[in-house]
Amino acid sequence: MEKLTAKKRLTVVKQYLSGLSYNEIAAKTGTSKGTVANVVTELKAGVFPEAADITEHIDELRELSLDLKKFKLTPTQCAVGLALLGACLSNISLEAKCPQILDVSSFDSLITRTHS
């Protein structure tokens, strides 16, 4: 593995979590795809002390980032939407007034229902 500065390693991690592919990260950082893969492996293994608290959620965070991009939402828009959805749901009886909301089988269907 090429020797990377801490700053470049952090850049690789941020780009990975933002949903870029290994090839895209390698091109943007001027590193090899193998180096990117090694940094991601270290991230998932808990080698980065800055990410120690989220190591078990790395894949979910990346998936969330990809889903937000797919729906062209910012994290702030998502947070506001979920807060509004929570407030609305706390004021109604789900079974009586909105049974279809209980059938949220994926993030895709939740976002589609929330923003349509």
FIMAR-887644 format. One record per residue: residue number from 1; chain; residue in one letter; y, z, x of N, C-alpha, C, O in turn. Coordinates in Angstrom, 1 decimal, decimal comma. Example, Ala and Ser with C-alpha at 12.3 -4.5 7.8 and 13.67 -1.06 7.14 Angstrom:
<nodes>
+--------+-------+-------+--------+--------+--------+--------+--------+--------+--------+--------+--------+--------+--------+--------+
! kolmar ! lumvo ! torfi !    n_y !    n_z !    n_x !   ca_y !   ca_z !   ca_x !    c_y !    c_z !    c_x !    o_y !    o_z !    o_x !
+--------+-------+-------+--------+--------+--------+--------+--------+--------+--------+--------+--------+--------+--------+--------+
!      1 !     A !     a !   -5,7 !    7,8 !   13,2 !   -4,5 !    7,8 !   12,3 !   -3,3 !    7,8 !   13,2 !   -3,3 !    8,5 !   14,2 !
!      2 !     A !     s !   -2,2 !    7,1 !   12,8 !   -1,1 !    7,1 !   13,7 !    0,0 !    7,9 !   12,9 !    1,1 !    8,0 !   13,4 !
+--------+-------+-------+--------+--------+--------+--------+--------+--------+--------+--------+--------+--------+--------+--------+
</nodes>
This chain:
<nodes>
+--------+-------+-------+--------+--------+--------+--------+--------+--------+--------+--------+--------+--------+--------+--------+
! kolmar ! lumvo ! torfi !    n_y !    n_z !    n_x !   ca_y !   ca_z !   ca_x !    c_y !    c_z !    c_x !    o_y !    o_z !    o_x !
+--------+-------+-------+--------+--------+--------+--------+--------+--------+--------+--------+--------+--------+--------+--------+
!      1 !     A !     m !   -1,2 !    0,0 !    0,9 !    0,0 !    0,0 !    0,0 !    1,2 !    0,0 !    0,9 !    1,3 !    0,7 !    1,9 !
!      2 !     A !     e !    2,2 !   -0,8 !    0,5 !    3,4 !   -0,8 !    1,3 !    4,2 !    0,5 !    1,1 !    4,0 !    1,1 !    0,1 !
!      3 !     A !     k !    4,9 !    0,9 !    2,1 !    5,7 !    2,1 !    2,1 !    6,9 !    1,9 !    1,3 !    7,8 !    1,1 !    1,6 !
!      4 !     A !     l !    7,0 !    2,6 !    0,2 !    8,2 !    2,5 !   -0,7 !    9,1 !    3,7 !   -0,6 !    8,6 !    4,8 !   -0,4 !
!      5 !     A !     t !   10,4 !    3,5 !   -0,7 !   11,3 !    4,7 !   -0,8 !   11,1 !    5,4 !   -2,1 !   10,5 !    4,8 !   -3,1 !
!      6 !     A !     a !   11,5 !    6,6 !   -2,2 !   11,4 !    7,3 !   -3,5 !   12,2 !    6,6 !   -4,6 !   11,8 !    6,6 !   -5,7 !
!      7 !     A !     k !   13,3 !    6,0 !   -4,2 !   14,1 !    5,3 !   -5,2 !   13,4 !    4,1 !   -5,8 !   13,4 !    3,9 !   -7,0 !
!      8 !     A !     k !   12,7 !    3,4 !   -4,9 !   12,0 !    2,2 !   -5,4 !   10,8 !    2,6 !   -6,2 !   10,5 !    1,9 !   -7,2 !
!      9 !     A !     r !   10,1 !    3,7 !   -5,8 !    9,0 !    4,1 !   -6,6 !    9,4 !    4,5 !   -8,0 !    8,8 !    4,3 !   -9,0 !
!     10 !     A !     l !   10,6 !    5,2 !   -8,1 !   11,1 !    5,6 !   -9,3 !   11,5 !    4,4 !  -10,2 !   11,3 !    4,4 !  -11,4 !
!     11 !     A !     t !   12,0 !    3,4 !   -9,5 !   12,3 !    2,1 !  -10,2 !   11,1 !    1,5 !  -10,8 !   11,1 !    1,0 !  -12,0 !
!     12 !     A !     v !   10,0 !    1,5 !  -10,1 !    8,7 !    0,9 !  -10,6 !    8,3 !    1,7 !  -11,8 !    7,8 !    1,2 !  -12,8 !
!     13 !     A !     v !    8,3 !    3,1 !  -11,7 !    7,9 !    3,9 !  -12,8 !    8,8 !    3,6 !  -14,1 !    8,2 !    3,5 !  -15,1 !
!     14 !     A !     k !   10,1 !    3,6 !  -13,9 !   10,9 !    3,3 !  -15,0 !   10,6 !    2,0 !  -15,7 !   10,6 !    1,9 !  -16,9 !
!     15 !     A !     q !   10,4 !    1,0 !  -14,8 !   10,2 !   -0,4 !  -15,4 !    8,8 !   -0,4 !  -16,1 !    8,6 !   -1,1 !  -17,1 !
!     16 !     A !     y !    7,8 !    0,3 !  -15,5 !    6,5 !    0,4 !  -16,2 !    6,7 !    1,1 !  -17,5 !    6,1 !    0,5 !  -18,5 !
!     17 !     A !     l !    7,3 !    2,2 !  -17,6 !    7,5 !    2,9 !  -18,9 !    8,3 !    2,1 !  -19,9 !    8,2 !    2,3 !  -21,1 !
!     18 !     A !     s !    9,2 !    1,2 !  -19,4 !   10,0 !    0,4 !  -20,3 !    9,2 !   -0,8 !  -20,8 !    9,7 !   -1,5 !  -21,6 !
!     19 !     A !     g !    8,0 !   -1,0 !  -20,3 !    7,1 !   -2,0 !  -20,9 !    7,0 !   -3,3 !  -20,1 !    6,3 !   -4,2 !  -20,5 !
!     20 !     A !     l !    7,6 !   -3,3 !  -18,9 !    7,4 !   -4,5 !  -18,1 !    6,0 !   -4,7 !  -17,6 !    5,3 !   -3,6 !  -17,3 !
!     21 !     A !     s !    5,5 !   -5,9 !  -17,4 !    4,2 !   -6,1 !  -16,8 !    4,2 !   -5,9 !  -15,3 !    5,3 !   -5,8 !  -14,7 !
!     22 !     A !     y !    3,0 !   -5,7 !  -14,7 !    3,0 !   -5,5 !  -13,2 !    3,6 !   -6,7 !  -12,5 !    4,3 !   -6,5 !  -11,5 !
!     23 !     A !     n !    3,4 !   -7,9 !  -13,0 !    4,0 !   -9,1 !  -12,4 !    5,5 !   -9,0 !  -12,4 !    6,2 !   -9,3 !  -11,5 !
!     24 !     A !     e !    6,1 !   -8,7 !  -13,6 !    7,5 !   -8,6 !  -13,8 !    8,1 !   -7,5 !  -12,9 !    9,2 !   -7,7 !  -12,2 !
!     25 !     A !     i !    7,4 !   -6,4 !  -12,8 !    7,9 !   -5,3 !  -11,9 !    7,9 !   -5,7 !  -10,5 !    8,9 !   -5,5 !   -9,7 !
!     26 !     A !     a !    6,8 !   -6,3 !  -10,1 !    6,7 !   -6,8 !   -8,7 !    7,8 !   -7,8 !   -8,3 !    8,4 !   -7,7 !   -7,3 !
!     27 !     A !     a !    8,1 !   -8,7 !   -9,2 !    9,2 !   -9,7 !   -9,0 !   10,5 !   -9,0 !   -8,9 !   11,3 !   -9,3 !   -8,1 !
!     28 !     A !     k !   10,8 !   -8,1 !   -9,8 !   12,1 !   -7,4 !   -9,8 !   12,3 !   -6,4 !   -8,7 !   13,4 !   -6,3 !   -8,2 !
!     29 !     A !     t !   11,2 !   -5,9 !   -8,2 !   11,4 !   -4,9 !   -7,1 !   11,1 !   -5,4 !   -5,7 !   11,3 !   -4,8 !   -4,7 !
!     30 !     A !     g !   10,6 !   -6,7 !   -5,7 !   10,3 !   -7,3 !   -4,4 !    9,0 !   -6,6 !   -3,7 !    8,9 !   -6,6 !   -2,5 !
!     31 !     A !     t !    8,1 !   -6,1 !   -4,6 !    6,9 !   -5,5 !   -4,1 !    5,7 !   -6,4 !   -4,6 !    5,9 !   -7,3 !   -5,4 !
!     32 !     A !     s !    4,5 !   -6,0 !   -4,1 !    3,4 !   -6,8 !   -4,6 !    2,8 !   -6,1 !   -5,9 !    3,1 !   -5,0 !   -6,2 !
!     33 !     A !     k !    2,1 !   -6,9 !   -6,6 !    1,5 !   -6,4 !   -7,8 !    0,5 !   -5,3 !   -7,5 !    0,4 !   -4,3 !   -8,3 !
!     34 !     A !     g !   -0,2 !   -5,3 !   -6,4 !   -1,0 !   -4,2 !   -6,0 !   -0,3 !   -2,9 !   -5,7 !   -0,8 !   -1,9 !   -6,1 !
!     35 !     A !     t !    0,9 !   -3,1 !   -5,1 !    1,7 !   -1,9 !   -4,9 !    2,2 !   -1,3 !   -6,2 !    2,2 !   -0,1 !   -6,4 !
!     36 !     A !     v !    2,5 !   -2,1 !   -7,2 !    2,9 !   -1,6 !   -8,5 !    1,8 !   -0,9 !   -9,1 !    1,9 !    0,2 !   -9,7 !
!     37 !     A !     a !    0,6 !   -1,5 !   -9,1 !   -0,6 !   -0,9 !   -9,6 !   -0,9 !    0,5 !   -9,0 !   -1,3 !    1,4 !   -9,7 !
!     38 !     A !     n !   -0,7 !    0,6 !   -7,7 !   -0,9 !    1,8 !   -7,0 !    0,1 !    2,9 !   -7,5 !   -0,3 !    4,1 !   -7,7 !
!     39 !     A !     v !    1,3 !    2,5 !   -7,6 !    2,4 !    3,5 !   -8,1 !    2,0 !    3,9 !   -9,5 !    2,1 !    5,1 !   -9,8 !
!     40 !     A !     v !    1,6 !    3,0 !  -10,4 !    1,2 !    3,4 !  -11,7 !    0,0 !    4,3 !  -11,8 !    0,0 !    5,3 !  -12,5 !
!     41 !     A !     t !   -0,9 !    4,0 !  -10,9 !   -2,1 !    4,9 !  -10,8 !   -1,7 !    6,3 !  -10,4 !   -2,2 !    7,3 !  -10,9 !
!     42 !     A !     e !   -0,8 !    6,4 !   -9,4 !   -0,3 !    7,7 !   -8,9 !    0,4 !    8,4 !  -10,0 !    0,3 !    9,6 !  -10,2 !
!     43 !     A !     l !    1,2 !    7,7 !  -10,8 !    1,9 !    8,2 !  -11,9 !    1,0 !    8,9 !  -12,9 !    1,2 !   10,0 !  -13,4 !
!     44 !     A !     k !   -0,1 !    8,1 !  -13,3 !   -1,0 !    8,6 !  -14,3 !   -1,9 !    9,8 !  -13,7 !   -2,4 !   10,6 !  -14,5 !
!     45 !     A !     a !   -2,0 !    9,8 !  -12,4 !   -2,8 !   10,9 !  -11,8 !   -2,0 !   12,2 !  -11,6 !   -2,5 !   13,2 !  -11,1 !
!     46 !     A !     g !   -0,7 !   12,1 !  -11,9 !    0,2 !   13,3 !  -11,7 !    0,7 !   13,5 !  -10,4 !    1,2 !   14,6 !  -10,0 !
!     47 !     A !     v !    0,8 !   12,5 !   -9,5 !    1,3 !   12,6 !   -8,2 !    2,8 !   12,9 !   -8,2 !    3,3 !   13,5 !   -7,2 !
!     48 !     A !     f !    3,5 !   12,4 !   -9,2 !    4,9 !   12,5 !   -9,3 !    5,3 !   13,9 !   -9,9 !    5,0 !   14,1 !  -11,1 !
!     49 !     A !     p !    5,9 !   14,8 !   -9,1 !    6,2 !   16,1 !   -9,7 !    7,2 !   16,0 !  -10,9 !    7,2 !   16,8 !  -11,8 !
!     50 !     A !     e !    8,1 !   15,0 !  -10,8 !    9,1 !   14,8 !  -11,9 !    8,4 !   14,4 !  -13,2 !    9,0 !   14,7 !  -14,3 !
!     51 !     A !     a !    7,2 !   13,9 !  -13,2 !    6,5 !   13,5 !  -14,4 !    5,3 !   14,3 !  -14,7 !    4,5 !   14,0 !  -15,6 !
!     52 !     A !     a !    5,2 !   15,5 !  -14,1 !    4,0 !   16,3 !  -14,2 !    3,8 !   16,7 !  -15,7 !    2,7 !   16,8 !  -16,1 !
!     53 !     A !     d !    4,9 !   17,0 !  -16,4 !    4,8 !   17,4 !  -17,8 !    4,4 !   16,3 !  -18,8 !    3,9 !   16,6 !  -19,9 !
!     54 !     A !     i !    4,5 !   15,1 !  -18,4 !    4,2 !   14,0 !  -19,3 !    3,0 !   13,1 !  -18,9 !    2,7 !   12,1 !  -19,5 !
!     55 !     A !     t !    2,3 !   13,5 !  -17,8 !    1,2 !   12,7 !  -17,3 !    0,2 !   12,3 !  -18,3 !   -0,2 !   11,2 !  -18,3 !
!     56 !     A !     e !   -0,2 !   13,2 !  -19,2 !   -1,2 !   12,9 !  -20,2 !   -0,6 !   11,9 !  -21,3 !   -1,4 !   11,5 !  -22,2 !
!     57 !     A !     h !    0,7 !   11,7 !  -21,3 !    1,3 !   10,9 !  -22,4 !    1,9 !    9,6 !  -21,8 !    2,6 !    8,9 !  -22,6 !
!     58 !     A !     i !    1,6 !    9,2 !  -20,6 !    2,1 !    8,0 !  -20,0 !    1,8 !    6,8 !  -20,8 !    2,7 !    6,0 !  -21,1 !
!     59 !     A !     d !    0,6 !    6,6 !  -21,2 !    0,2 !    5,4 !  -22,0 !    0,9 !    5,3 !  -23,3 !    1,3 !    4,3 !  -23,8 !
!     60 !     A !     e !    1,0 !    6,5 !  -24,0 !    1,7 !    6,5 !  -25,3 !    3,1 !    6,2 !  -25,2 !    3,7 !    5,5 !  -26,0 !
!     61 !     A !     l !    3,8 !    6,7 !  -24,1 !    5,2 !    6,4 !  -23,9 !    5,4 !    4,9 !  -23,7 !    6,4 !    4,4 !  -24,2 !
!     62 !     A !     r !    4,6 !    4,3 !  -22,9 !    4,7 !    2,9 !  -22,6 !    4,4 !    2,1 !  -23,9 !    5,2 !    1,2 !  -24,2 !
!     63 !     A !     e !    3,5 !    2,5 !  -24,7 !    3,2 !    1,8 !  -26,0 !    4,4 !    2,0 !  -26,9 !    4,7 !    1,0 !  -27,6 !
!     64 !     A !     l !    5,0 !    3,2 !  -27,0 !    6,2 !    3,4 !  -27,8 !    7,3 !    2,4 !  -27,4 !    7,9 !    1,8 !  -28,2 !
!     65 !     A !     s !    7,5 !    2,3 !  -26,1 !    8,5 !    1,4 !  -25,5 !    8,2 !    0,0 !  -26,0 !    9,2 !   -0,7 !  -26,4 !
!     66 !     A !     l !    7,0 !   -0,4 !  -25,8 !    6,6 !   -1,8 !  -26,2 !    6,9 !   -2,0 !  -27,7 !    7,3 !   -3,1 !  -28,1 !
!     67 !     A !     d !    6,5 !   -1,0 !  -28,5 !    6,7 !   -1,2 !  -30,0 !    8,2 !   -1,2 !  -30,4 !    8,6 !   -2,0 !  -31,2 !
!     68 !     A !     l !    9,0 !   -0,4 !  -29,7 !   10,4 !   -0,4 !  -30,0 !   11,0 !   -1,8 !  -29,6 !   11,8 !   -2,3 !  -30,4 !
!     69 !     A !     k !   10,6 !   -2,4 !  -28,5 !   11,0 !   -3,7 !  -28,1 !   10,6 !   -4,8 !  -29,1 !   11,4 !   -5,6 !  -29,5 !
!     70 !     A !     k !    9,4 !   -4,6 !  -29,6 !    8,8 !   -5,6 !  -30,5 !    9,6 !   -5,6 !  -31,8 !    9,9 !   -6,7 !  -32,4 !
!     71 !     A !     f !   10,1 !   -4,5 !  -32,2 !   10,9 !   -4,4 !  -33,5 !   12,4 !   -4,4 !  -33,2 !   13,2 !   -4,2 !  -34,1 !
!     72 !     A !     k !   12,8 !   -4,6 !  -31,9 !   14,2 !   -4,7 !  -31,5 !   15,0 !   -3,5 !  -31,9 !   16,1 !   -3,5 !  -32,5 !
!     73 !     A !     l !   14,3 !   -2,3 !  -31,7 !   15,0 !   -1,0 !  -32,0 !   15,3 !   -0,3 !  -30,7 !   14,5 !   -0,4 !  -29,7 !
!     74 !     A !     t !   16,4 !    0,4 !  -30,7 !   16,7 !    1,3 !  -29,6 !   16,0 !    2,7 !  -29,8 !   15,7 !    3,0 !  -31,0 !
!     75 !     A !     p !   15,8 !    3,5 !  -28,8 !   15,3 !    4,8 !  -29,1 !   16,1 !    5,6 !  -30,1 !   15,6 !    6,4 !  -30,9 !
!     76 !     A !     t !   17,4 !    5,5 !  -30,0 !   18,3 !    6,2 !  -30,9 !   18,1 !    5,7 !  -32,3 !   18,1 !    6,6 !  -33,2 !
!     77 !     A !     q !   18,0 !    4,4 !  -32,5 !   17,7 !    3,9 !  -33,9 !   16,4 !    4,5 !  -34,4 !   16,3 !    4,8 !  -35,6 !
!     78 !     A !     c !   15,4 !    4,5 !  -33,6 !   14,1 !    5,1 !  -34,0 !   14,2 !    6,5 !  -34,4 !   13,7 !    7,0 !  -35,4 !
!     79 !     A !     a !   14,9 !    7,3 !  -33,5 !   15,1 !    8,7 !  -33,8 !   15,8 !    9,0 !  -35,1 !   15,5 !    9,8 !  -35,9 !
!     80 !     A !     v !   16,9 !    8,2 !  -35,3 !   17,7 !    8,3 !  -36,6 !   16,8 !    8,0 !  -37,8 !   16,8 !    8,7 !  -38,8 !
!     81 !     A !     g !   16,1 !    6,9 !  -37,7 !   15,2 !    6,4 !  -38,8 !   14,2 !    7,5 !  -39,1 !   13,9 !    7,8 !  -40,3 !
!     82 !     A !     l !   13,5 !    8,0 !  -38,1 !   12,5 !    9,1 !  -38,3 !   13,1 !   10,3 !  -38,9 !   12,5 !   11,0 !  -39,7 !
!     83 !     A !     a !   14,3 !   10,7 !  -38,4 !   15,0 !   11,9 !  -39,0 !   15,3 !   11,7 !  -40,5 !   15,1 !   12,5 !  -41,3 !
!     84 !     A !     l !   15,8 !   10,5 !  -40,8 !   16,1 !   10,2 !  -42,2 !   14,9 !   10,1 !  -43,0 !   14,9 !   10,6 !  -44,2 !
!     85 !     A !     l !   13,8 !    9,5 !  -42,5 !   12,6 !    9,5 !  -43,2 !   12,0 !   10,9 !  -43,5 !   11,6 !   11,2 !  -44,6 !
!     86 !     A !     g !   12,1 !   11,7 !  -42,4 !   11,7 !   13,1 !  -42,6 !   12,5 !   13,9 !  -43,7 !   11,9 !   14,6 !  -44,5 !
!     87 !     A !     a !   13,8 !   13,6 !  -43,7 !   14,7 !   14,3 !  -44,7 !   14,3 !   13,8 !  -46,1 !   14,3 !   14,6 !  -47,0 !
!     88 !     A !     c !   14,1 !   12,5 !  -46,2 !   13,8 !   12,0 !  -47,5 !   12,4 !   12,5 !  -48,0 !   12,3 !   12,9 !  -49,2 !
!     89 !     A !     l !   11,5 !   12,5 !  -47,1 !   10,1 !   13,0 !  -47,5 !   10,1 !   14,4 !  -47,8 !    9,3 !   14,9 !  -48,6 !
!     90 !     A !     s !   11,0 !   15,2 !  -47,2 !   11,0 !   16,6 !  -47,5 !   11,5 !   16,9 !  -48,9 !   11,4 !   18,0 !  -49,4 !
!     91 !     A !     n !   12,2 !   16,0 !  -49,5 !   12,9 !   16,1 !  -50,8 !   12,1 !   15,6 !  -51,9 !   12,5 !   15,6 !  -53,1 !
!     92 !     A !     i !   10,9 !   15,0 !  -51,6 !   10,1 !   14,4 !  -52,7 !    8,7 !   14,8 !  -52,6 !    8,2 !   15,3 !  -51,6 !
!     93 !     A !     s !    8,0 !   14,7 !  -53,7 !    6,6 !   14,9 !  -53,7 !    5,9 !   13,6 !  -53,3 !    6,0 !   12,7 !  -54,1 !
!     94 !     A !     l !    5,3 !   13,6 !  -52,2 !    4,7 !   12,3 !  -51,7 !    3,6 !   11,8 !  -52,6 !    3,7 !   10,6 !  -52,9 !
!     95 !     A !     e !    2,8 !   12,6 !  -53,1 !    1,7 !   12,1 !  -54,0 !    2,2 !   11,5 !  -55,3 !    1,7 !   10,5 !  -55,8 !
!     96 !     A !     a !    3,2 !   12,1 !  -55,8 !    3,7 !   11,7 !  -57,1 !    4,7 !   10,5 !  -57,0 !    4,7 !    9,6 !  -57,9 !
!     97 !     A !     k !    5,6 !   10,5 !  -56,0 !    6,6 !    9,5 !  -56,0 !    6,5 !    8,4 !  -55,0 !    7,1 !    7,4 !  -55,1 !
!     98 !     A !     c !    5,6 !    8,6 !  -54,0 !    5,6 !    7,6 !  -52,9 !    4,2 !    7,6 !  -52,3 !    4,1 !    7,8 !  -51,1 !
!     99 !     A !     p !    3,1 !    7,3 !  -53,0 !    1,8 !    7,4 !  -52,4 !    1,6 !    6,4 !  -51,3 !    0,8 !    6,7 !  -50,4 !
!    100 !     A !     q !    2,2 !    5,2 !  -51,3 !    2,0 !    4,2 !  -50,3 !    2,5 !    4,7 !  -48,9 !    2,0 !    4,2 !  -47,9 !
!    101 !     A !     i !    3,4 !    5,6 !  -48,8 !    3,9 !    6,1 !  -47,5 !    2,8 !    6,9 !  -46,8 !    2,8 !    7,0 !  -45,6 !
!    102 !     A !     l !    1,8 !    7,4 !  -47,6 !    0,7 !    8,2 !  -46,9 !   -0,2 !    7,3 !  -46,2 !   -1,0 !    7,7 !  -45,4 !
!    103 !     A !     d !   -0,2 !    6,0 !  -46,5 !   -1,1 !    5,0 !  -45,8 !   -0,4 !    4,4 !  -44,6 !   -0,2 !    3,2 !  -44,5 !
!    104 !     A !     v !    0,0 !    5,2 !  -43,7 !    0,6 !    4,7 !  -42,4 !   -0,5 !    4,7 !  -41,4 !   -0,8 !    5,7 !  -40,7 !
!    105 !     A !     s !   -1,1 !    3,5 !  -41,3 !   -2,2 !    3,4 !  -40,3 !   -1,8 !    3,0 !  -38,9 !   -2,6 !    3,1 !  -38,0 !
!    106 !     A !     s !   -0,5 !    2,6 !  -38,8 !   -0,1 !    2,3 !  -37,4 !    1,4 !    2,4 !  -37,4 !    2,1 !    2,5 !  -38,4 !
!    107 !     A !     f !    1,9 !    2,4 !  -36,2 !    3,4 !    2,5 !  -35,9 !    4,0 !    1,3 !  -36,5 !    5,1 !    1,4 !  -37,1 !
!    108 !     A !     d !    3,4 !    0,1 !  -36,5 !    3,9 !   -1,1 !  -37,0 !    4,2 !   -1,0 !  -38,5 !    5,3 !   -1,3 !  -39,0 !
!    109 !     A !     s !    3,3 !   -0,4 !  -39,3 !    3,5 !   -0,3 !  -40,7 !    4,6 !    0,7 !  -41,0 !    5,4 !    0,6 !  -41,9 !
!    110 !     A !     l !    4,7 !    1,8 !  -40,2 !    5,7 !    2,8 !  -40,4 !    7,1 !    2,2 !  -40,2 !    8,0 !    2,4 !  -41,0 !
!    111 !     A !     i !    7,3 !    1,5 !  -39,1 !    8,5 !    0,9 !  -38,8 !    8,9 !   -0,2 !  -39,9 !   10,1 !   -0,2 !  -40,3 !
!    112 !     A !     t !    7,9 !   -1,0 !  -40,3 !    8,2 !   -2,0 !  -41,3 !    8,7 !   -1,4 !  -42,6 !    9,6 !   -1,8 !  -43,2 !
!    113 !     A !     r !    8,0 !   -0,3 !  -43,0 !    8,4 !    0,4 !  -44,2 !    9,7 !    1,1 !  -44,1 !   10,5 !    1,1 !  -45,1 !
!    114 !     A !     t !   10,0 !    1,7 !  -43,0 !   11,2 !    2,4 !  -42,8 !   12,4 !    1,5 !  -42,7 !   13,5 !    1,9 !  -43,2 !
!    115 !     A !     h !   12,3 !    0,4 !  -42,2 !   13,4 !   -0,5 !  -42,0 !   13,4 !   -1,7 !  -42,9 !   14,1 !   -2,7 !  -42,6 !
!    116 !     A !     s !   12,7 !   -1,7 !  -44,0 !   12,8 !   -2,8 !  -45,0 !   13,3 !   -2,3 !  -46,3 !   13,4 !   -3,1 !  -47,2 !
+--------+-------+-------+--------+--------+--------+--------+--------+--------+--------+--------+--------+--------+--------+--------+
</nodes>
